[in-house]
Amino acid sequence: MNAVSAWILSIAGAALLGVMVDLIVPDGRMHKYIRSIFGVITVLIIIAPLPGMIKNSSFDIDIDLNTANSAADNNYIYTVYKNKVAVMEKGLVNYLSDNGYQKTAVTVSVDTYTEKMRITAVYISLKNAVISDEKKHIDKYTEVTRLAVTFLNVGKEVLILSG
């Protein structure tokens, strides 16, 4: 039995003994004093091992990170990444639209299994894109690549343009 278990057991024993004495002792002036004494004893039992435990750091607490709680945290991280991707996609579509390329379709793929989210691919479809008049004679693939690299701060190698 480790120190924490023994400590909890002694607290429960003192509380149980206090309840039994409370039932046995008749009501009157002594009853109040006896209850007070058992209250003080219980408090002393509670705080007595704390200085030694803190000083020696003898708390035996095993934490298993492969539990349902960590799975919930992984689900939370996945949801955060998914929301970040949606914001990146919408932001890039708006950025392209502001720069003369309306109705583009953008899909961002990320690696969610790393500690920090990493963009692995950016798919930009220009199939249904409406290009403004001042951009008609510019190479749209080069221009969209430049805009996407600037907006997402990624290398050209992750961009895949179609349409």
Secondary structure in CASP SS format (residue, H / E / C, confidence):
PFRMAT SS
TARGET T0000
AUTHOR 0000-0000-0000
METHOD secondary structure of the structure
MODEL  1
M C 1.00
N C 1.00
A H 1.00
V H 1.00
S H 1.00
A H 1.00
W H 1.00
I H 1.00
L H 1.00
S H 1.00
I H 1.00
A H 1.00
G H 1.00
A H 1.00
A H 1.00
L H 1.00
L H 1.00
G H 1.00
V H 1.00
M H 1.00
V H 1.00
D H 1.00
L H 1.00
I H 1.00
V C 1.00
P C 1.00
D C 1.00
G C 1.00
R H 1.00
M H 1.00
H H 1.00
K H 1.00
Y H 1.00
I H 1.00
R H 1.00
S H 1.00
I H 1.00
F H 1.00
G H 1.00
V H 1.00
I H 1.00
T H 1.00
V H 1.00
L H 1.00
I H 1.00
I H 1.00
I H 1.00
A C 1.00
P C 1.00
L H 1.00
P H 1.00
G H 1.00
M H 1.00
I H 1.00
K H 1.00
N H 1.00
S C 1.00
S C 1.00
F C 1.00
D C 1.00
I C 1.00
D C 1.00
I C 1.00
D C 1.00
L C 1.00
N C 1.00
T C 1.00
A H 1.00
N H 1.00
S H 1.00
A H 1.00
A H 1.00
D H 1.00
N H 1.00
N H 1.00
Y H 1.00
I H 1.00
Y H 1.00
T H 1.00
V H 1.00
Y H 1.00
K H 1.00
N H 1.00
K H 1.00
V H 1.00
A H 1.00
V H 1.00
M H 1.00
E H 1.00
K H 1.00
G H 1.00
L H 1.00
V H 1.00
N H 1.00
Y H 1.00
L H 1.00
S H 1.00
D H 1.00
N C 1.00
G C 1.00
Y E 1.00
Q E 1.00
K C 1.00
T C 1.00
A E 1.00
V E 1.00
T E 1.00
V E 1.00
S E 1.00
V E 1.00
D E 1.00
T C 1.00
Y C 1.00
T C 1.00
E C 1.00
K C 1.00
M C 1.00
R E 1.00
I E 1.00
T E 1.00
A E 1.00
V E 1.00
Y E 1.00
I E 1.00
S E 1.00
L C 1.00
K C 1.00
N C 1.00
A C 1.00
V E 1.00
I E 1.00
S C 1.00
D H 1.00
E H 1.00
K H 1.00
K C 1.00
H C 1.00
I C 1.00
D C 1.00
K H 1.00
Y H 1.00
T H 1.00
E H 1.00
V H 1.00
T H 1.00
R H 1.00
L H 1.00
A H 1.00
V H 1.00
T H 1.00
F H 1.00
L H 1.00
N C 1.00
V C 1.00
G C 1.00
K H 1.00
E H 1.00
V H 1.00
L E 1.00
I E 1.00
L E 1.00
S E 1.00
G C 1.00
END
